[in-house]
Amino acid sequence: MGPGEPREPRDEGARRPQEDDETFGYNDPAFDDPEYSRRAGYADGPGFNPDAGYSPSAGYAMDDDTTEYQRPQFTEEELEGLGGGGGGVPGGSRRVLPLEDEPTTLVSRYLFPTERYRGEWKRHWIHLSGPLGIGAGATVLLGYLAGFLTKQNIDGLVTAAVLIWLAVIGWVAWKVFDWYFDRFILTNKRVMVVNGIITRKVAMMPLLRVTDMKYEQSALGRMLNYGTFVLESAGQDQALREVKHLPNPNELYLRVVEEMYEPQAVEARLGKDAEGDDA
């Protein structure tokens, strides 16, 4: 029928669909079997009981304010994925660093009783590359100067060079000890950095205040598997913003993000690990 052409009159004798007419698809068993309608949960079908609510077999449930809240449940496959063994991520499996059981004595003094410990990490060994390089260079330079000054019969300068070398090595040893006592700590409430040998420094940021987090990896960092974490919060003054030379940055990033957005998943994995240890 083209535009502008008059419509043809409707045939008043045209067939209308009837409830028992299979031609138009009205062959639903609910119209013939009241028992089927009740089991399938049809609200308007024969045999529907409004007092009984929707049938559970149909996947519906009546709203009930008295129903207790049910904690999220995770399947075995989901827990395996959370544990790092799953291959749900395209291009390879995702690894999550294993949860630590107990904090070391170095860290435990900074945790309050209701805080749940998740792990602590020392900085990557690349953090010591500068001091170790200086110590190695000083050793090579001392050997060269000792040989040269000995040939010149200048024993006093050799002694001074040895003393300077000992001072440099002492400084390197101090840096190594400082690296050992430097820890990045994660709990279910906050992230912390504890460092210092004589003067201890503790910087922290609550996870609820973290508005943005990223990690950066240079080309060398990707080769050696370390990176720098940058944390942003709503406040202007931050005690903890940039943490350099953290090992396994991708896995550690997933751990922190999971603690921020999926704490139930962490608790579920902890419960599964505990059941496995008891067994």
Contacts in CASP RR format, 6 or more apart in sequence:
PFRMAT RR
TARGET T0000
AUTHOR 0000-0000-0000
METHOD contacts of the structure
MODEL  1
MGPGEPREPRDEGARRPQEDDETFGYNDPAFDDPEYSRRAGYADGPGFNP
DAGYSPSAGYAMDDDTTEYQRPQFTEEELEGLGGGGGGVPGGSRRVLPLE
DEPTTLVSRYLFPTERYRGEWKRHWIHLSGPLGIGAGATVLLGYLAGFLT
KQNIDGLVTAAVLIWLAVIGWVAWKVFDWYFDRFILTNKRVMVVNGIITR
KVAMMPLLRVTDMKYEQSALGRMLNYGTFVLESAGQDQALREVKHLPNPN
ELYLRVVEEMYEPQAVEARLGKDAEGDDA
1 7 0 8 1.000
1 8 0 8 1.000
17 23 0 8 1.000
17 24 0 8 1.000
17 25 0 8 1.000
17 26 0 8 1.000
18 24 0 8 1.000
18 26 0 8 1.000
19 26 0 8 1.000
19 31 0 8 1.000
20 26 0 8 1.000
20 31 0 8 1.000
29 36 0 8 1.000
30 36 0 8 1.000
30 37 0 8 1.000
30 40 0 8 1.000
30 42 0 8 1.000
30 45 0 8 1.000
30 46 0 8 1.000
31 45 0 8 1.000
31 46 0 8 1.000
34 45 0 8 1.000
34 46 0 8 1.000
34 47 0 8 1.000
35 47 0 8 1.000
37 45 0 8 1.000
37 46 0 8 1.000
37 47 0 8 1.000
37 48 0 8 1.000
38 47 0 8 1.000
38 48 0 8 1.000
38 49 0 8 1.000
38 55 0 8 1.000
39 55 0 8 1.000
39 57 0 8 1.000
40 55 0 8 1.000
40 57 0 8 1.000
40 58 0 8 1.000
41 48 0 8 1.000
41 54 0 8 1.000
41 55 0 8 1.000
41 57 0 8 1.000
41 58 0 8 1.000
41 60 0 8 1.000
42 48 0 8 1.000
43 54 0 8 1.000
53 60 0 8 1.000
53 62 0 8 1.000
54 60 0 8 1.000
54 61 0 8 1.000
54 62 0 8 1.000
71 264 0 8 1.000
72 264 0 8 1.000
72 268 0 8 1.000
74 82 0 8 1.000
74 265 0 8 1.000
74 268 0 8 1.000
79 268 0 8 1.000
79 269 0 8 1.000
79 272 0 8 1.000
80 86 0 8 1.000
81 87 0 8 1.000
81 88 0 8 1.000
81 94 0 8 1.000
82 96 0 8 1.000
82 258 0 8 1.000
82 265 0 8 1.000
82 266 0 8 1.000
82 268 0 8 1.000
82 269 0 8 1.000
83 96 0 8 1.000
83 269 0 8 1.000
84 93 0 8 1.000
84 94 0 8 1.000
84 95 0 8 1.000
84 96 0 8 1.000
85 93 0 8 1.000
85 94 0 8 1.000
85 95 0 8 1.000
86 93 0 8 1.000
86 94 0 8 1.000
87 93 0 8 1.000
87 94 0 8 1.000
88 94 0 8 1.000
94 254 0 8 1.000
95 251 0 8 1.000
95 254 0 8 1.000
96 251 0 8 1.000
96 254 0 8 1.000
96 255 0 8 1.000
96 258 0 8 1.000
97 248 0 8 1.000
97 251 0 8 1.000
97 252 0 8 1.000
97 254 0 8 1.000
97 255 0 8 1.000
99 118 0 8 1.000
99 119 0 8 1.000
99 266 0 8 1.000
99 269 0 8 1.000
99 270 0 8 1.000
99 273 0 8 1.000
100 117 0 8 1.000
100 118 0 8 1.000
100 119 0 8 1.000
100 120 0 8 1.000
102 108 0 8 1.000
102 117 0 8 1.000
103 111 0 8 1.000
103 117 0 8 1.000
103 119 0 8 1.000
103 120 0 8 1.000
103 185 0 8 1.000
104 120 0 8 1.000
106 181 0 8 1.000
106 183 0 8 1.000
106 194 0 8 1.000
107 117 0 8 1.000
107 120 0 8 1.000
107 183 0 8 1.000
107 185 0 8 1.000
107 194 0 8 1.000
108 117 0 8 1.000
110 185 0 8 1.000
110 192 0 8 1.000
110 194 0 8 1.000
110 202 0 8 1.000
111 117 0 8 1.000
111 187 0 8 1.000
115 187 0 8 1.000
115 188 0 8 1.000
115 189 0 8 1.000
115 190 0 8 1.000
116 187 0 8 1.000
116 188 0 8 1.000
116 189 0 8 1.000
117 185 0 8 1.000
117 187 0 8 1.000
118 186 0 8 1.000
118 187 0 8 1.000
118 188 0 8 1.000
118 255 0 8 1.000
118 259 0 8 1.000
118 266 0 8 1.000
119 185 0 8 1.000
119 186 0 8 1.000
119 187 0 8 1.000
120 183 0 8 1.000
120 184 0 8 1.000
120 185 0 8 1.000
120 186 0 8 1.000
121 183 0 8 1.000
121 184 0 8 1.000
121 246 0 8 1.000
121 247 0 8 1.000
121 248 0 8 1.000
121 252 0 8 1.000
122 179 0 8 1.000
122 180 0 8 1.000
122 182 0 8 1.000
122 183 0 8 1.000
122 184 0 8 1.000
122 247 0 8 1.000
123 179 0 8 1.000
123 182 0 8 1.000
123 184 0 8 1.000
123 244 0 8 1.000
123 245 0 8 1.000
123 246 0 8 1.000
123 247 0 8 1.000
124 224 0 8 1.000
124 225 0 8 1.000
124 226 0 8 1.000
124 227 0 8 1.000
124 245 0 8 1.000
124 246 0 8 1.000
124 247 0 8 1.000
126 220 0 8 1.000
126 221 0 8 1.000
126 224 0 8 1.000
126 226 0 8 1.000
126 245 0 8 1.000
127 179 0 8 1.000
127 182 0 8 1.000
127 244 0 8 1.000
127 245 0 8 1.000
128 175 0 8 1.000
128 176 0 8 1.000
128 179 0 8 1.000
131 171 0 8 1.000
131 172 0 8 1.000
131 175 0 8 1.000
131 176 0 8 1.000
132 172 0 8 1.000
134 168 0 8 1.000
134 171 0 8 1.000
134 172 0 8 1.000
135 168 0 8 1.000
135 169 0 8 1.000
135 172 0 8 1.000
138 164 0 8 1.000
138 165 0 8 1.000
138 168 0 8 1.000
138 169 0 8 1.000
139 165 0 8 1.000
139 169 0 8 1.000
142 161 0 8 1.000
142 162 0 8 1.000
142 164 0 8 1.000
142 165 0 8 1.000
145 157 0 8 1.000
145 158 0 8 1.000
145 161 0 8 1.000
146 158 0 8 1.000
146 161 0 8 1.000
146 162 0 8 1.000
149 155 0 8 1.000
149 156 0 8 1.000
149 157 0 8 1.000
149 158 0 8 1.000
149 161 0 8 1.000
150 158 0 8 1.000
174 197 0 8 1.000
177 197 0 8 1.000
178 195 0 8 1.000
178 196 0 8 1.000
178 197 0 8 1.000
181 194 0 8 1.000
181 195 0 8 1.000
181 196 0 8 1.000
181 197 0 8 1.000
182 193 0 8 1.000
182 194 0 8 1.000
182 195 0 8 1.000
182 196 0 8 1.000
183 193 0 8 1.000
183 194 0 8 1.000
183 195 0 8 1.000
184 191 0 8 1.000
184 192 0 8 1.000
184 193 0 8 1.000
184 243 0 8 1.000
184 246 0 8 1.000
185 191 0 8 1.000
185 192 0 8 1.000
185 193 0 8 1.000
185 194 0 8 1.000
186 192 0 8 1.000
186 255 0 8 1.000
186 256 0 8 1.000
186 259 0 8 1.000
188 207 0 8 1.000
188 259 0 8 1.000
188 263 0 8 1.000
188 266 0 8 1.000
189 206 0 8 1.000
189 207 0 8 1.000
190 204 0 8 1.000
190 205 0 8 1.000
190 206 0 8 1.000
190 207 0 8 1.000
191 204 0 8 1.000
191 205 0 8 1.000
191 207 0 8 1.000
191 210 0 8 1.000
191 231 0 8 1.000
191 240 0 8 1.000
191 256 0 8 1.000
192 202 0 8 1.000
192 203 0 8 1.000
192 204 0 8 1.000
192 205 0 8 1.000
192 240 0 8 1.000
193 201 0 8 1.000
193 202 0 8 1.000
193 203 0 8 1.000
193 204 0 8 1.000
193 240 0 8 1.000
193 243 0 8 1.000
194 200 0 8 1.000
194 201 0 8 1.000
194 202 0 8 1.000
195 201 0 8 1.000
203 239 0 8 1.000
203 240 0 8 1.000
204 239 0 8 1.000
204 240 0 8 1.000
205 231 0 8 1.000
205 233 0 8 1.000
205 238 0 8 1.000
205 239 0 8 1.000
205 240 0 8 1.000
207 256 0 8 1.000
207 259 0 8 1.000
207 260 0 8 1.000
209 233 0 8 1.000
209 234 0 8 1.000
209 235 0 8 1.000
210 231 0 8 1.000
210 232 0 8 1.000
210 233 0 8 1.000
210 260 0 8 1.000
211 232 0 8 1.000
211 233 0 8 1.000
211 234 0 8 1.000
212 231 0 8 1.000
212 232 0 8 1.000
213 229 0 8 1.000
213 230 0 8 1.000
213 231 0 8 1.000
213 232 0 8 1.000
213 253 0 8 1.000
213 256 0 8 1.000
213 257 0 8 1.000
214 229 0 8 1.000
214 230 0 8 1.000
215 227 0 8 1.000
215 228 0 8 1.000
215 229 0 8 1.000
215 230 0 8 1.000
215 246 0 8 1.000
215 249 0 8 1.000
215 250 0 8 1.000
215 252 0 8 1.000
215 253 0 8 1.000
216 227 0 8 1.000
216 228 0 8 1.000
216 230 0 8 1.000
217 226 0 8 1.000
217 227 0 8 1.000
217 228 0 8 1.000
217 249 0 8 1.000
218 227 0 8 1.000
221 227 0 8 1.000
225 247 0 8 1.000
225 248 0 8 1.000
225 249 0 8 1.000
226 245 0 8 1.000
226 246 0 8 1.000
226 247 0 8 1.000
226 248 0 8 1.000
226 249 0 8 1.000
227 244 0 8 1.000
227 245 0 8 1.000
227 246 0 8 1.000
227 249 0 8 1.000
228 242 0 8 1.000
228 243 0 8 1.000
228 244 0 8 1.000
228 245 0 8 1.000
228 246 0 8 1.000
228 249 0 8 1.000
229 242 0 8 1.000
229 243 0 8 1.000
229 246 0 8 1.000
229 249 0 8 1.000
229 252 0 8 1.000
229 253 0 8 1.000
230 241 0 8 1.000
230 242 0 8 1.000
231 238 0 8 1.000
231 240 0 8 1.000
231 241 0 8 1.000
231 242 0 8 1.000
231 243 0 8 1.000
232 238 0 8 1.000
232 241 0 8 1.000
246 252 0 8 1.000
258 265 0 8 1.000
258 266 0 8 1.000
259 266 0 8 1.000
END
